[in-house]
Amino acid sequence: MSNLYEYIKMAVHNIMANKGRSFLTMLGIIIGIASVIAIVSVGEGTKNQMNSEIDDIGGGQIAISVSDEAQTDEEWITADDVEAIRAVDGIEGVNVSDSFSGETTTGKGNFSLMLTGEGPDAKLLNNATMKHGVYFGENEVQEAKNVCVLSDADAKRLFGTDDVVGMTVDVNCYGLTKSLRICGVTTQKENGTFVSYTYEGMPVTINVPYTTMNEFTGVSDYFFSVTMQADKSLNSQDVADKVVKLMEKRHQCAGKDYFQVQSFQDIMSSMNQMLDMVTAFISFVAGISLLVGGIGVMNIMLVSVTERTREIGIRKSLGAKTKTITLQFLTESVILCLIGGIIGTVLGIAGAFAACAIIKITPDVNIGVIAIALLFSCGVGLFFGIYPARKAAKMSPIEALRRE
């Protein structure tokens, strides 16, 4: 142990004696470690931010739709199916949703509309926060009431104010005009870092009971797809499997793959895999500089061996063993890379916070990644220090002392 301490002291002394050369030698290690840590931290932070925003708008949601084969056989999801799905354990709500184009004219001008017919659980599935009034519910859907809900931003576009509960909007769709009473106004969500809720020039969105939309379109109570809100504490896939089994039992179509399921959990998993692959690839490219840095360390250690030939000769003539000389130079190589790794870690963390401040996300600095990076830098020093160390250790003391 005392010998190791002496090796470390000698390594630090030799590094400090040639500060400029040592720093240039460490530069490749510093850049490599800093790049990897910054990229991984920003990548993980980006993934966390995206997951948070997606979970906010659709966490636990599952969509079930009928396949082409089911449509050919005229098997659709019915209103009775929706009620049966609502009773499945783990299902908190079910919404049907279908959109149609329309138009309206107010004192503010002519507007294109996106009319969305929905079910009684629309407020839950849309994760809507009410600013004025209430969202329509079971009674309004069953009785096909001429009511609607819109966002505060769209209310201001149509009327110049969001205090519009009780007012009516004349909607024209498929050649039919109806007056819809506004029963509720929701708070417009702000766009996230990665999820956008609005875009310039988009039509005004008005949500109405799907039974009210049937009067416009003449469509009966059957649906191509429905969206379910599952308990977020449960596994979405398990809940989806229960729903599919229920639907296959109700439609007597087991094994025909009539019903297809997609969950936000699947979407998030796919996105996370893509982000992980991109982060890993970029980190691999950045890690190439570690290889370059390691070669630089080996070169400078060979120079150091050449410069200290007489020192090696004296030590060996005084009884220093081959193992002792090897460990001395290996320790210096490892310490050199470790210092570079520490500097690179600090710069990488600082760079991650700086980059994330620009794109307004929080970096995820993983202690495990830092530990691996530091261990890897030591490994680089060990690997690329072996050849110079062995060369120094194998010198003949007589030949070493004869050299200038």
Steps between C-alpha positions, in 0.01 A plus 500: 500500500786737585660422163175594322492829688856571387408417140206744515722774647759449228230497230345825622846660527590404143163621369530833681858541379370509139161671540460616142597168346289309751193714423538453126538128558180492706305709248372202303385330821337823621310553175391136480374477859334845487324418173366165618374633833342809342331299224364232734379760753326710235358188334357367826367844591332526160348154541368584847349828377331332204367219720365753748322703233360195324390347830326827586282488188454126463649297782309176548293550184425201277343513155311202358395497135339255258718338236435496123369145529251607767379789284454262206284278721319811630616448856523835675533626856150581622365724776426184702863392456611836638289447812641149543857628466431767760423221752837324451727507806770764460301711252422847633322634194426439131467761228387485140636770277444589137573832330327679214554832325255786528480876506343783693460876481515734800548871550874433469472351151481161327673201658580143398398249765616158610194339655589208726226265616580348839356284775414569865858435620649761265609731785705223661657373177583852380653581839298822481511776763186710509531878505129577470193279517503120482582230249202312353435159655278190489166682479609732219632204299190282550261784414715634211493848648612787277787600727871540446831565674794701367830636628548851636733583208238393244227686690705820474548442128125463445363759744789707629454365856514163675198574724259346250313235699131518402572662164422316175708432191336421165677203347468392139603144419398280207250767387319502836515798736439461874532737792714353775494640851844534658488314832868513590834663423826315564841647577723491195810294574832667442728336246771291660863476398429208268120473486305767312127541556444777247632626172444823312190498281345188653116490494290569807433174687153443642421185701142374496320180608543235232123451493463865402751447220286210376236755401755670274650187348216247520744244647358244744650406837786284378865596511824422323702554820470602864753630750518374856658650809663229709620534857857632465617276783413189295673346203323638192565183301324282760196728497500504118507119490191488724316738269593302186380174660175669597445633147583164340250333732228754423555476124573125492823556308774343711818444298393723208698807606201727450614745765834679504645674801751781535594667826694810589731264688590336167559838336718617788700175495565536126606863539726415792667223299563741213644763734719242674634380164576856385666585833707180493614563142600862567675393821689234307616758246602736781677213674734461202687802639580282803683262269689791348571630849628159606742491208619847604561373853703207365709733284578739783583211733748369241654845488513501880675162500759634255557814708538307824727223371783585744252514790379152405859375474588638845188350659565159346867505597392570858281189499165618365312202360336483156159494673585819692597695187188371318268609781668841521429585136159333500399706803609818326300409190188419703529817712541706184179354351313519833574872534384545141187300581420718802546821301292353218225402744476852640496651150246242381260575785541875446445455127186292561349768724593773252345313204187412697460860614481603134229245412332542841516148636662343805805279432511156658853465636540133583758413767537155348597649162757726671648205689521292181661793315764542769569127514525496122749786504710305751470196275623706206802608705566143606466356149703761318756521779594132489732521199704802622517353851621164373754670278637691796506193722690287249787746460844373582640715786844513334360615165270747677786658695712530187231706323497876512 
